[in-house]
């Protein structure tokens, strides 16, 4: 009996690994099959280029963000290196906030990752809930050098009308205050998508 227990105990890690491996393999193969079905090229369709223009109202003073991490008080940095925040700033049709038509919100994370220049790793989903693009979104994950006159960042994710779209966003500062963190950023998003009948 003790010998049987020993053998079973010895085989347990191997059994667990094999179960995990085959489960993972099933998930991967299943996902591949789903992708083959969902990501088939369109049987016919028309390429459509969408241009979105809006203003992004940013703030790190608590108005649209919650700080979730920061460097120790003893660490002095002009760039706020190490600061991380969850953000939910508004996207508006015009410059005024409030007062301009609200088009959506940008929700996600900032992490200030540069010790020598003002820059942040930005992971944001731009969700729209007005007009033609109501219920659609695009996502951007990129290093944002916020003091550069013009930043070009790739669109890496999408939903609804922007499904499988490719494109980028251009960000240009209209107003930026390094001390308060208040900023108004003008955005132009250019996206290419297909209007198609799928197989």
C-alpha positions in Angstrom: 0.0 0.0 0.0 2.8 2.4 0.9 4.5 1.6 -2.5 1.2 2.5 -4.3 0.9 5.8 -2.4 4.5 6.6 -3.3 4.0 6.0 -7.0 0.8 8.0 -7.0 2.5 10.8 -5.2 5.4 10.8 -7.6 3.1 10.9 -10.6 0.9 13.7 -9.3 3.0 16.7 -10.6 3.4 15.0 -14.0 -0.4 14.3 -14.2 -1.2 17.9 -13.3 1.2 19.1 -16.0 -0.3 16.9 -18.6 -3.8 17.9 -17.7 -2.8 21.6 -17.9 -1.0 21.1 -21.2 -3.8 19.3 -22.9 -6.4 21.8 -21.5 -4.2 24.7 -22.8 -3.8 22.9 -26.2 -7.6 22.4 -26.4 -8.1 26.1 -25.7 -5.5 27.2 -28.3 -6.8 24.9 -31.0 -10.4 25.9 -30.2 -9.4 29.6 -30.4 -7.6 28.9 -33.7 -10.7 27.3 -35.1 -12.8 30.3 -34.0 -10.3 32.7 -35.6 -10.4 30.7 -38.9 -14.2 31.1 -38.9 -14.4 34.7 -37.6 -11.4 36.2 -39.4 -12.2 35.0 -42.9 -11.5 37.6 -45.5 -14.6 39.4 -46.8 -16.3 37.9 -49.8 -17.0 41.4 -51.1 -16.9 44.8 -49.6 -15.8 48.4 -49.7 -12.8 49.9 -47.9 -13.9 52.8 -45.7 -11.6 55.4 -44.2 -12.9 57.1 -41.0 -11.6 60.4 -39.6 -12.5 61.2 -36.0 -11.7 64.6 -34.5 -12.2 65.4 -30.8 -10.6 67.1 -27.8 -9.2 65.2 -24.9 -9.4 66.9 -21.5 -6.7 65.6 -19.2 -6.0 66.2 -15.5 -3.9 64.5 -12.8 -5.4 66.6 -10.0 -8.1 64.1 -9.2 -10.7 65.6 -11.4 -10.6 62.7 -14.0 -8.0 60.4 -12.3 -7.1 58.5 -9.2 -3.5 58.0 -8.4 -2.7 54.3 -7.7 1.1 54.5 -7.2 3.8 57.0 -6.7 7.6 57.2 -6.0 8.6 57.5 -2.3 8.5 61.1 -1.0 12.2 61.1 -0.6 12.6 60.6 -4.4 12.5 63.9 -6.2 11.6 64.0 -9.8 10.7 66.9 -12.1 8.9 64.5 -14.3 6.9 62.7 -11.6 8.6 59.4 -12.5 6.9 56.4 -11.1 3.5 57.9 -10.9 0.6 55.7 -12.0 -3.0 56.7 -12.3 -6.4 55.3 -13.5 -8.0 57.9 -15.7 -11.4 58.7 -17.2 -11.2 62.0 -19.0 -13.9 63.3 -21.3 -13.7 63.5 -25.1 -15.5 66.5 -26.5 -16.5 68.0 -29.8 -15.1 71.4 -29.0 -12.5 73.0 -26.7 -14.9 74.0 -23.8 -15.3 71.6 -20.9 -18.0 71.7 -19.7 -20.0 73.3 -22.4 -19.0 71.4 -25.5 -20.8 68.3 -26.7 -19.6 65.1 -24.9 -18.6 62.5 -27.5 -17.2 59.8 -25.2 -14.5 59.1 -22.6 -11.0 57.7 -22.6 -10.6 55.1 -19.9 -7.4 53.3 -18.8 -4.0 53.8 -17.2 -1.1 56.2 -17.2 2.4 55.3 -15.9 5.1 58.0 -16.0 8.1 56.0 -17.2 10.7 58.6 -18.1 13.2 60.0 -15.5 14.6 62.7 -17.8 11.7 63.9 -20.0 8.0 64.2 -19.6 6.6 60.9 -21.0 4.2 58.2 -20.0 3.2 54.8 -21.0 -0.5 55.2 -22.0 -3.0 52.4 -22.2 -6.3 53.9 -23.1 -9.6 52.8 -24.6 -11.5 55.7 -26.3 -15.2 54.9 -26.0 -17.7 56.8 -28.1 -21.4 57.1 -27.3 -22.6 59.8 -29.7 -23.5 59.9 -33.3 -22.5 57.3 -35.9 -19.9 55.7 -33.7 -22.1 55.2 -30.6 -21.0 52.0 -28.8 -17.7 51.8 -30.7 -14.2 52.1 -29.3 -10.5 52.1 -30.2 -7.6 51.3 -28.0 -4.1 52.8 -27.9 -1.0 51.4 -26.1 2.1 53.5 -26.6 4.7 55.7 -25.0 3.4 59.3 -25.1 6.0 62.1 -25.1 3.5 64.7 -24.0 5.7 67.7 -24.7 6.3 66.8 -28.3 4.4 69.0 -30.7 2.8 66.1 -32.5 2.6 62.4 -31.5 1.6 59.6 -33.7 0.4 56.4 -31.9 -1.0 53.1 -33.3 -4.5 51.8 -32.8 -4.1 48.3 -31.4 -7.7 47.5 -30.4 -11.2 48.1 -31.6 -14.9 47.2 -31.1 -18.3 47.5 -32.9 -18.0 49.6 -36.1 -14.2 49.6 -35.9 -13.9 45.8 -35.8 -10.6 44.7 -37.4 -9.8 48.3 -38.3 -6.2 49.5 -38.8 -5.0 53.0 -38.1 -3.4 55.6 -35.8 -4.1 58.6 -33.8 -2.4 62.0 -34.0 -2.2 64.0 -30.7 -1.4 67.7 -30.5 -1.3 69.8 -27.4 -3.7 72.7 -27.4 -2.9 73.5 -23.8 -0.6 71.9 -21.2 0.4 72.8 -17.7 3.2 70.7 -16.3 2.6 71.9 -12.7 -1.1 71.1 -12.5 -1.2 68.3 -15.0 -4.1 70.1 -16.8 -4.2 69.6 -20.6 -6.4 69.9 -23.6 -5.2 67.6 -26.4 -6.5 67.8 -30.0 -6.9 64.3 -31.5 -7.3 63.1 -35.0 -7.9 59.4 -35.5 -7.6 57.8 -39.0 -9.0 54.3 -39.3 -9.3 52.0 -42.3 -12.0 49.3 -42.1 -14.0 47.1 -44.5 -17.7 47.2 -45.1 -18.2 43.7 -46.1 -20.4 40.6 -46.5 -18.6 37.9 -44.5 -18.2 34.3 -45.7 
